[in-house]
Amino acid sequence: MLIPTAGASFHGLGEGNGTVGTILNCLTEDTTEEKIVEALAARFSGSREDMTEDVHAVIAKLSAIGAIDE
């Protein structure tokens, strides 16, 4: 779940699955998309290609709503 703080530029509530939760957890520190994919691969089964696409899509969505700065 993603809830904005007082300084956030977006308003509302975001919800996701375990993949999104892992991505959000990784984003609490300075990281790269590749490191996030590695974290997903350590936790979930699936193709790295799909994980890479998921990471890119989630980061793009979070950026689009102002939840993160890249």
N, C-alpha and C positions, 0 to 999 in steps of 0.2 A: 504494500500500500504506500502511496506517495501523497503526503499532505504538505501543502506549502507553509513556509514560515512567514513571519511578518515581512521580511525583506524579499520574498519571492515575487517574480514578475508574473506568475501564473496564479490563477485562483481555481479552487475546486479540489477534487479528490481523484487520484489515479489508482487503478488496481491492476495487478498482473499475476502471473503464475510464478512457479519456482524459478524459471529461467530469468524472468524479469527481476525477481528478488535477488538472485545471484549477481546479475549485472549491476543493480543498484548498490549492492554491498561493495562490489569492486570499485564503483565510482566514488566511494567515500575517500579514496586515496588517489594520488596521481598514478595513472595507469595508461595502458594502451589497449586498443581493441584486441590485439593478439593475446595480451595477458588475460583479458576477460574471457576470450575463447578457451584459453588453457584452463581457467577456473571452471568453466562450464564442462569441458571435456573430463575434468577430474570428478565432477559430480554426476553428470548425466551421460547416458549412452546416446549415440547418434553420430551423424557425419559432421566433421569439422567444417565442411562447406556450409551446411545448414546452420550451424552454430555461428559462423562468421556472418552469414546473412542476417540472422536474428539479432546479433549484437549491433550490427550496423543499423538495422531498422529501429531498434529500441532507442539507440542513441540519437538517431535522427528525429524520432518522435519526441523524445524528452527535450531536445534542443528546440524543436519547433514550438513547443508550448511554453518555453522559457524556464523549464525545470532545471536545466544545466547550462553551463557555458562551456564550450569546447576549447 
